[in-house]
Amino acid sequence: MRSLEDLAGKINGGGETTISSEIARHFGAEVRTYGNASNEAYLRDVSIGRTDVVVNDYYLIKFGVAAFPDFDIMMHPDLKFHPTEQALVMKKGETALEEAVNEALQAMRDDGTLSDIAIEFYGEDASEQTEADVEIIEGLDI
C-alpha cells in the first residue's frame, strides 16, 4: 500500500461505528466488524490472513505491533492520516475549571512536560502535530 486509495478491495478489521472503519469504507475497503474484541484479535486476523489491514490509531497500532512480535504484521512506515484531538468533558459553564485546565496545559507545553510525558509513554514526542505526516481526508462523513 502506498496510499489510502489502495484500501479499495481490501478487508479491514475494525469496529462497526469507529472513525477508523469509516475511513476504510470511504476508500473502498470492506470492513469486517467485531463485537467488543481486543486489539489482539484485529492484529491476529491480519497475521493469519482473515483480514488485510487494520486502520486505527497510530499509537494503538504501534504498541500492538510491538506487543505481539510473533504476529506476521507491520505498521506502514509512511502512511499516517486524519489527526484527532483529545478532549476533557466537563459541565457546561465551568469556565473556571476550563481556564485552569487550559493554563495547566499551556504551562506543561511551555516547560516541556508534555513532550517529556509523550516520549516516556509513546517513545516519541506526540505533543506536537506534524502536518507533513498527515493527510486530512476531505469529504469524510464523520
mmCIF file of the C-alpha atoms, coordinates in Angstrom:
data_MODEL
# 
_entry.id   MODEL 
# 
loop_
_atom_site.group_PDB 
_atom_site.id 
_atom_site.type_symbol 
_atom_site.label_atom_id 
_atom_site.label_alt_id 
_atom_site.label_comp_id 
_atom_site.label_asym_id 
_atom_site.label_entity_id 
_atom_site.label_seq_id 
_atom_site.pdbx_PDB_ins_code 
_atom_site.Cartn_x 
_atom_site.Cartn_y 
_atom_site.Cartn_z 
_atom_site.occupancy 
_atom_site.B_iso_or_equiv 
_atom_site.pdbx_formal_charge 
_atom_site.auth_seq_id 
_atom_site.auth_comp_id 
_atom_site.auth_asym_id 
_atom_site.auth_atom_id 
_atom_site.pdbx_PDB_model_num 
ATOM 1   C CA . MET A 1 1   ? 0.000   0.000   0.000  1.00 0.00 ? 1   MET A CA 1 
ATOM 2   C CA . ARG A 1 2   ? 1.252   3.418   -0.945 1.00 0.00 ? 2   ARG A CA 1 
ATOM 3   C CA . SER A 1 3   ? -1.828  5.494   -0.192 1.00 0.00 ? 3   SER A CA 1 
ATOM 4   C CA . LEU A 1 4   ? -5.248  5.274   1.377  1.00 0.00 ? 4   LEU A CA 1 
ATOM 5   C CA . GLU A 1 5   ? -6.694  4.748   -2.103 1.00 0.00 ? 5   GLU A CA 1 
ATOM 6   C CA . ASP A 1 6   ? -5.005  1.319   -2.056 1.00 0.00 ? 6   ASP A CA 1 
ATOM 7   C CA . LEU A 1 7   ? -7.556  0.209   0.561  1.00 0.00 ? 7   LEU A CA 1 
ATOM 8   C CA . ALA A 1 8   ? -10.068 -0.399  -2.257 1.00 0.00 ? 8   ALA A CA 1 
ATOM 9   C CA . GLY A 1 9   ? -10.959 -4.078  -2.346 1.00 0.00 ? 9   GLY A CA 1 
ATOM 10  C CA . LYS A 1 10  ? -9.115  -4.878  0.903  1.00 0.00 ? 10  LYS A CA 1 
ATOM 11  C CA . ILE A 1 11  ? -10.664 -6.270  4.080  1.00 0.00 ? 11  ILE A CA 1 
ATOM 12  C CA . ASN A 1 12  ? -10.215 -4.031  7.111  1.00 0.00 ? 12  ASN A CA 1 
ATOM 13  C CA . GLY A 1 13  ? -10.725 -5.365  10.625 1.00 0.00 ? 13  GLY A CA 1 
ATOM 14  C CA . GLY A 1 14  ? -12.424 -2.940  12.958 1.00 0.00 ? 14  GLY A CA 1 
ATOM 15  C CA . GLY A 1 15  ? -15.366 -1.778  14.976 1.00 0.00 ? 15  GLY A CA 1 
ATOM 16  C CA . GLU A 1 16  ? -18.616 -1.103  13.142 1.00 0.00 ? 16  GLU A CA 1 
ATOM 17  C CA . THR A 1 17  ? -19.056 2.527   14.138 1.00 0.00 ? 17  THR A CA 1 
ATOM 18  C CA . THR A 1 18  ? -15.476 3.723   14.523 1.00 0.00 ? 18  THR A CA 1 
ATOM 19  C CA . ILE A 1 19  ? -13.909 6.595   12.643 1.00 0.00 ? 19  ILE A CA 1 
ATOM 20  C CA . SER A 1 20  ? -11.181 4.192   11.516 1.00 0.00 ? 20  SER A CA 1 
ATOM 21  C CA . SER A 1 21  ? -13.724 1.861   9.907  1.00 0.00 ? 21  SER A CA 1 
ATOM 22  C CA . GLU A 1 22  ? -15.420 4.831   8.254  1.00 0.00 ? 22  GLU A CA 1 
ATOM 23  C CA . ILE A 1 23  ? -12.072 5.873   6.788  1.00 0.00 ? 23  ILE A CA 1 
ATOM 24  C CA . ALA A 1 24  ? -11.524 2.345   5.450  1.00 0.00 ? 24  ALA A CA 1 
ATOM 25  C CA . ARG A 1 25  ? -15.021 2.278   3.916  1.00 0.00 ? 25  ARG A CA 1 
ATOM 26  C CA . HIS A 1 26  ? -14.514 5.729   2.422  1.00 0.00 ? 26  HIS A CA 1 
ATOM 27  C CA . PHE A 1 27  ? -11.536 4.381   0.498  1.00 0.00 ? 27  PHE A CA 1 
ATOM 28  C CA . GLY A 1 28  ? -13.309 1.234   -0.693 1.00 0.00 ? 28  GLY A CA 1 
ATOM 29  C CA . ALA A 1 29  ? -12.388 -1.391  1.880  1.00 0.00 ? 29  ALA A CA 1 
ATOM 30  C CA . GLU A 1 30  ? -14.835 -3.973  3.146  1.00 0.00 ? 30  GLU A CA 1 
ATOM 31  C CA . VAL A 1 31  ? -14.962 -3.716  6.930  1.00 0.00 ? 31  VAL A CA 1 
ATOM 32  C CA . ARG A 1 32  ? -15.092 -6.965  8.869  1.00 0.00 ? 32  ARG A CA 1 
ATOM 33  C CA . THR A 1 33  ? -16.542 -5.908  12.182 1.00 0.00 ? 33  THR A CA 1 
ATOM 34  C CA . TYR A 1 34  ? -16.001 -7.329  15.625 1.00 0.00 ? 34  TYR A CA 1 
ATOM 35  C CA . GLY A 1 35  ? -18.103 -7.024  18.740 1.00 0.00 ? 35  GLY A CA 1 
ATOM 36  C CA . ASN A 1 36  ? -16.152 -5.951  21.758 1.00 0.00 ? 36  ASN A CA 1 
ATOM 37  C CA . ALA A 1 37  ? -12.909 -7.559  20.600 1.00 0.00 ? 37  ALA A CA 1 
ATOM 38  C CA . SER A 1 38  ? -9.434  -6.733  21.786 1.00 0.00 ? 38  SER A CA 1 
ATOM 39  C CA . ASN A 1 39  ? -6.854  -5.201  19.510 1.00 0.00 ? 39  ASN A CA 1 
ATOM 40  C CA . GLU A 1 40  ? -5.074  -8.543  19.657 1.00 0.00 ? 40  GLU A CA 1 
ATOM 41  C CA . ALA A 1 41  ? -7.989  -10.063 17.710 1.00 0.00 ? 41  ALA A CA 1 
ATOM 42  C CA . TYR A 1 42  ? -7.747  -7.425  14.960 1.00 0.00 ? 42  TYR A CA 1 
ATOM 43  C CA . LEU A 1 43  ? -3.996  -7.823  14.649 1.00 0.00 ? 43  LEU A CA 1 
ATOM 44  C CA . ARG A 1 44  ? -4.074  -11.620 14.789 1.00 0.00 ? 44  ARG A CA 1 
ATOM 45  C CA . ASP A 1 45  ? -6.569  -11.676 11.912 1.00 0.00 ? 45  ASP A CA 1 
ATOM 46  C CA . VAL A 1 46  ? -4.158  -9.690  9.752  1.00 0.00 ? 46  VAL A CA 1 
ATOM 47  C CA . SER A 1 47  ? -1.357  -12.061 10.731 1.00 0.00 ? 47  SER A CA 1 
ATOM 48  C CA . ILE A 1 48  ? -3.303  -15.175 9.725  1.00 0.00 ? 48  ILE A CA 1 
ATOM 49  C CA . GLY A 1 49  ? -4.864  -13.619 6.610  1.00 0.00 ? 49  GLY A CA 1 
ATOM 50  C CA . ARG A 1 50  ? -8.519  -13.240 7.648  1.00 0.00 ? 50  ARG A CA 1 
ATOM 51  C CA . THR A 1 51  ? -8.180  -9.522  7.017  1.00 0.00 ? 51  THR A CA 1 
ATOM 52  C CA . ASP A 1 52  ? -5.730  -7.444  5.016  1.00 0.00 ? 52  ASP A CA 1 
ATOM 53  C CA . VAL A 1 53  ? -5.339  -4.358  7.147  1.00 0.00 ? 53  VAL A CA 1 
ATOM 54  C CA . VAL A 1 54  ? -6.351  -2.581  10.337 1.00 0.00 ? 54  VAL A CA 1 
ATOM 55  C CA . VAL A 1 55  ? -6.890  1.156   10.001 1.00 0.00 ? 55  VAL A CA 1 
ATOM 56  C CA . ASN A 1 56  ? -6.590  2.549   13.503 1.00 0.00 ? 56  ASN A CA 1 
ATOM 57  C CA . ASP A 1 57  ? -4.901  4.997   15.839 1.00 0.00 ? 57  ASP A CA 1 
ATOM 58  C CA . TYR A 1 58  ? -1.154  5.364   15.189 1.00 0.00 ? 58  TYR A CA 1 
ATOM 59  C CA . TYR A 1 59  ? -0.105  4.730   18.792 1.00 0.00 ? 59  TYR A CA 1 
ATOM 60  C CA . LEU A 1 60  ? -2.548  1.888   19.303 1.00 0.00 ? 60  LEU A CA 1 
ATOM 61  C CA . ILE A 1 61  ? -1.127  0.112   16.266 1.00 0.00 ? 61  ILE A CA 1 
ATOM 62  C CA . LYS A 1 62  ? 2.463   0.986   17.210 1.00 0.00 ? 62  LYS A CA 1 
ATOM 63  C CA . PHE A 1 63  ? 2.005   -0.571  20.649 1.00 0.00 ? 63  PHE A CA 1 
ATOM 64  C CA . GLY A 1 64  ? 0.049   -3.509  19.243 1.00 0.00 ? 64  GLY A CA 1 
ATOM 65  C CA . VAL A 1 65  ? 2.737   -4.423  16.734 1.00 0.00 ? 65  VAL A CA 1 
ATOM 66  C CA . ALA A 1 66  ? 5.358   -4.216  19.497 1.00 0.00 ? 66  ALA A CA 1 
ATOM 67  C CA . ALA A 1 67  ? 3.226   -6.248  21.915 1.00 0.00 ? 67  ALA A CA 1 
ATOM 68  C CA . PHE A 1 68  ? 2.781   -9.173  19.518 1.00 0.00 ? 68  PHE A CA 1 
ATOM 69  C CA . PRO A 1 69  ? 6.183   -9.791  17.940 1.00 0.00 ? 69  PRO A CA 1 
ATOM 70  C CA . ASP A 1 70  ? 5.158   -13.320 16.919 1.00 0.00 ? 70  ASP A CA 1 
ATOM 71  C CA . PHE A 1 71  ? 2.445   -11.989 14.617 1.00 0.00 ? 71  PHE A CA 1 
ATOM 72  C CA . ASP A 1 72  ? 3.434   -11.567 10.976 1.00 0.00 ? 72  ASP A CA 1 
ATOM 73  C CA . ILE A 1 73  ? 2.427   -7.890  10.876 1.00 0.00 ? 73  ILE A CA 1 
ATOM 74  C CA . MET A 1 74  ? 3.984   -4.493  10.385 1.00 0.00 ? 74  MET A CA 1 
ATOM 75  C CA . MET A 1 75  ? 2.924   -0.894  10.665 1.00 0.00 ? 75  MET A CA 1 
ATOM 76  C CA . HIS A 1 76  ? 3.017   1.060   7.416  1.00 0.00 ? 76  HIS A CA 1 
ATOM 77  C CA . PRO A 1 77  ? 6.242   3.071   7.612  1.00 0.00 ? 77  PRO A CA 1 
ATOM 78  C CA . ASP A 1 78  ? 4.920   6.256   5.991  1.00 0.00 ? 78  ASP A CA 1 
ATOM 79  C CA . LEU A 1 79  ? 1.143   6.372   5.878  1.00 0.00 ? 79  LEU A CA 1 
ATOM 80  C CA . LYS A 1 80  ? -0.460  8.485   8.615  1.00 0.00 ? 80  LYS A CA 1 
ATOM 81  C CA . PHE A 1 81  ? -3.823  10.157  8.327  1.00 0.00 ? 81  PHE A CA 1 
ATOM 82  C CA . HIS A 1 82  ? -6.697  12.052  9.880  1.00 0.00 ? 82  HIS A CA 1 
ATOM 83  C CA . PRO A 1 83  ? -5.343  13.676  13.037 1.00 0.00 ? 83  PRO A CA 1 
ATOM 84  C CA . THR A 1 84  ? -7.617  13.705  16.057 1.00 0.00 ? 84  THR A CA 1 
ATOM 85  C CA . GLU A 1 85  ? -7.607  15.800  19.165 1.00 0.00 ? 85  GLU A CA 1 
ATOM 86  C CA . GLN A 1 86  ? -8.496  14.653  22.637 1.00 0.00 ? 86  GLN A CA 1 
ATOM 87  C CA . ALA A 1 87  ? -10.879 16.464  24.939 1.00 0.00 ? 87  ALA A CA 1 
ATOM 88  C CA . LEU A 1 88  ? -11.977 16.684  28.527 1.00 0.00 ? 88  LEU A CA 1 
ATOM 89  C CA . VAL A 1 89  ? -15.662 16.581  29.324 1.00 0.00 ? 89  VAL A CA 1 
ATOM 90  C CA . MET A 1 90  ? -16.925 18.993  31.917 1.00 0.00 ? 90  MET A CA 1 
ATOM 91  C CA . LYS A 1 91  ? -20.226 20.511  32.909 1.00 0.00 ? 91  LYS A CA 1 
ATOM 92  C CA . LYS A 1 92  ? -21.337 23.494  30.810 1.00 0.00 ? 92  LYS A CA 1 
ATOM 93  C CA . GLY A 1 93  ? -20.484 26.792  32.368 1.00 0.00 ? 93  GLY A CA 1 
ATOM 94  C CA . GLU A 1 94  ? -17.432 25.510  34.279 1.00 0.00 ? 94  GLU A CA 1 
ATOM 95  C CA . THR A 1 95  ? -15.339 28.359  32.925 1.00 0.00 ? 95  THR A CA 1 
ATOM 96  C CA . ALA A 1 96  ? -13.054 28.462  35.971 1.00 0.00 ? 96  ALA A CA 1 
ATOM 97  C CA . LEU A 1 97  ? -12.222 24.772  35.528 1.00 0.00 ? 97  LEU A CA 1 
ATOM 98  C CA . GLU A 1 98  ? -11.785 25.197  31.771 1.00 0.00 ? 98  GLU A CA 1 
ATOM 99  C CA . GLU A 1 99  ? -9.424  28.126  32.283 1.00 0.00 ? 99  GLU A CA 1 
ATOM 100 C CA . ALA A 1 100 ? -7.433  26.255  34.943 1.00 0.00 ? 100 ALA A CA 1 
ATOM 101 C CA . VAL A 1 101 ? -7.034  23.192  32.695 1.00 0.00 ? 101 VAL A CA 1 
ATOM 102 C CA . ASN A 1 102 ? -6.007  25.325  29.713 1.00 0.00 ? 102 ASN A CA 1 
ATOM 103 C CA . GLU A 1 103 ? -3.474  27.232  31.831 1.00 0.00 ? 103 GLU A CA 1 
ATOM 104 C CA . ALA A 1 104 ? -2.007  23.995  33.197 1.00 0.00 ? 104 ALA A CA 1 
ATOM 105 C CA . LEU A 1 105 ? -1.735  22.502  29.704 1.00 0.00 ? 105 LEU A CA 1 
ATOM 106 C CA . GLN A 1 106 ? -0.069  25.645  28.364 1.00 0.00 ? 106 GLN A CA 1 
ATOM 107 C CA . ALA A 1 107 ? 2.418   25.649  31.232 1.00 0.00 ? 107 ALA A CA 1 
ATOM 108 C CA . MET A 1 108 ? 3.198   21.977  30.503 1.00 0.00 ? 108 MET A CA 1 
ATOM 109 C CA . ARG A 1 109 ? 3.716   22.820  26.807 1.00 0.00 ? 109 ARG A CA 1 
ATOM 110 C CA . ASP A 1 110 ? 5.937   25.767  27.667 1.00 0.00 ? 110 ASP A CA 1 
ATOM 111 C CA . ASP A 1 111 ? 8.194   23.908  30.119 1.00 0.00 ? 111 ASP A CA 1 
ATOM 112 C CA . GLY A 1 112 ? 8.429   20.722  28.023 1.00 0.00 ? 112 GLY A CA 1 
ATOM 113 C CA . THR A 1 113 ? 6.476   18.486  30.401 1.00 0.00 ? 113 THR A CA 1 
ATOM 114 C CA . LEU A 1 114 ? 4.023   17.375  27.681 1.00 0.00 ? 114 LEU A CA 1 
ATOM 115 C CA . SER A 1 115 ? 6.925   16.423  25.431 1.00 0.00 ? 115 SER A CA 1 
ATOM 116 C CA . ASP A 1 116 ? 8.627   14.522  28.262 1.00 0.00 ? 116 ASP A CA 1 
ATOM 117 C CA . ILE A 1 117 ? 5.428   12.595  29.045 1.00 0.00 ? 117 ILE A CA 1 
ATOM 118 C CA . ALA A 1 118 ? 4.874   11.772  25.377 1.00 0.00 ? 118 ALA A CA 1 
ATOM 119 C CA . ILE A 1 119 ? 8.415   10.485  24.966 1.00 0.00 ? 119 ILE A CA 1 
ATOM 120 C CA . GLU A 1 120 ? 8.151   8.416   28.161 1.00 0.00 ? 120 GLU A CA 1 
ATOM 121 C CA . PHE A 1 121 ? 4.886   6.731   27.183 1.00 0.00 ? 121 PHE A CA 1 
ATOM 122 C CA . TYR A 1 122 ? 4.953   6.784   23.365 1.00 0.00 ? 122 TYR A CA 1 
ATOM 123 C CA . GLY A 1 123 ? 8.659   6.693   22.612 1.00 0.00 ? 123 GLY A CA 1 
ATOM 124 C CA . GLU A 1 124 ? 8.400   9.903   20.606 1.00 0.00 ? 124 GLU A CA 1 
ATOM 125 C CA . ASP A 1 125 ? 7.142   13.437  21.054 1.00 0.00 ? 125 ASP A CA 1 
ATOM 126 C CA . ALA A 1 126 ? 3.431   13.186  20.358 1.00 0.00 ? 126 ALA A CA 1 
ATOM 127 C CA . SER A 1 127 ? 2.690   16.572  21.862 1.00 0.00 ? 127 SER A CA 1 
ATOM 128 C CA . GLU A 1 128 ? 3.094   18.398  18.554 1.00 0.00 ? 128 GLU A CA 1 
ATOM 129 C CA . GLN A 1 129 ? 1.192   17.655  15.368 1.00 0.00 ? 129 GLN A CA 1 
ATOM 130 C CA . THR A 1 130 ? 3.399   17.376  12.293 1.00 0.00 ? 130 THR A CA 1 
ATOM 131 C CA . GLU A 1 131 ? 1.404   18.491  9.276  1.00 0.00 ? 131 GLU A CA 1 
ATOM 132 C CA . ALA A 1 132 ? 3.862   16.924  6.830  1.00 0.00 ? 132 ALA A CA 1 
ATOM 133 C CA . ASP A 1 133 ? 2.964   13.460  8.112  1.00 0.00 ? 133 ASP A CA 1 
ATOM 134 C CA . VAL A 1 134 ? -0.790  13.915  7.999  1.00 0.00 ? 134 VAL A CA 1 
ATOM 135 C CA . GLU A 1 135 ? -3.412  13.673  5.297  1.00 0.00 ? 135 GLU A CA 1 
ATOM 136 C CA . ILE A 1 136 ? -6.735  15.314  6.063  1.00 0.00 ? 136 ILE A CA 1 
ATOM 137 C CA . ILE A 1 137 ? -9.458  13.304  4.386  1.00 0.00 ? 137 ILE A CA 1 
ATOM 138 C CA . GLU A 1 138 ? -11.824 15.700  2.668  1.00 0.00 ? 138 GLU A CA 1 
ATOM 139 C CA . GLY A 1 139 ? -15.444 14.620  2.263  1.00 0.00 ? 139 GLY A CA 1 
ATOM 140 C CA . LEU A 1 140 ? -15.322 12.006  5.010  1.00 0.00 ? 140 LEU A CA 1 
ATOM 141 C CA . ASP A 1 141 ? -18.686 11.923  6.743  1.00 0.00 ? 141 ASP A CA 1 
ATOM 142 C CA . ILE A 1 142 ? -17.614 11.621  10.371 1.00 0.00 ? 142 ILE A CA 1 
# 
